């Protein structure tokens, strides 16, 4: 309990520090905030790079002067860096592999104790229910005596790992949905999504980082998975009581219990969530979508060099497209409140890259 209180105080201190130290009105918390900033004060370092995407910008900083041909964005996965994808899938598969191995060990232990492994028998063990068959540590191995703190840490360790995985998972989803929202600027006028909407012509942030139908599914799956994990591995305490129901001060049994059926359900839910993000990553951007800027400030800046100075542009519905009145077949693409048209196949842009 003391540890929980200490960590909650640390969290509260961090929240108060963030509220008092930083000016929320001037923070770039969303892609829309960045667009507002770059439309009002253009970044000269990204001028003429209107078709540069997230990955182009990263390679340009590493190898200045090296230009790459423009390729239209294909799938949502391009909004997330390759490194983040690799880390995410490695963590997910390692976590699932460890859970599968431990689950197999638990079933082996049940078999050694002559317990049936059919679904009905496993279901009868319950979720988060103490049973003599499902103790993590044999009483004979508790040489130093039971330690509640150690068992509490062991039982809650999966929750910490799950929280880290969920943080990475939700970040990837948010990044892909941001890229999908960005792509729509090429096809219809829409307002910017900002953290502090000044008027009704700007959109507010997604409450949970994704559009609300997906957010409801995501938060439901998260709550369900956390609950199932809490029922999969838990602190087991059994107290002896007198006939008058007066309990003894010390538990007769203090151990960690596990639930095979809860572990199976946890793996199924985790697999569904993994399948969900795998499905979204292969969704296609529509033809003619702007380069994927994702949350890269340089790529966002490159799309904000319009042909006219309009201080109120950030508060109007915007579209992404080529400037009108081009000469010599060379144009420039950017976000602007003016009439625009979708980029055409084979037309040359200002930075010398060809539309494909």
Protein Blocks (a to p, Z undefined) as FASTA:
>chain_A
ZZmmmmmmmmmmmmmmmmmmpcfklccfbfklmmmmmmmmccfklgoilmbcfklmmmmm
mmghiacdddddfbfmlmpcfklmmmmmmmmmmmmmmmmmmmmmmmmmmmmnopafbfkl
mmmnoghiacfklcfbafklmmnopafklmmmmmmmmmmmmmmmmmmmmmmmmmmmmmmm
mmmmmmoccddddfbdfblkbccddfklpafklmmmmmmmmmmmmmmmmmmpccdddddd
dfkopacfbdfbdcddddfklmmmmmmmmmmmmmmmmmmmmpccdehiacdekjafklmm
mmmmcfbdcfklmmcccdddddehiehhiacddddfbdcddddehiacfkopacZZ
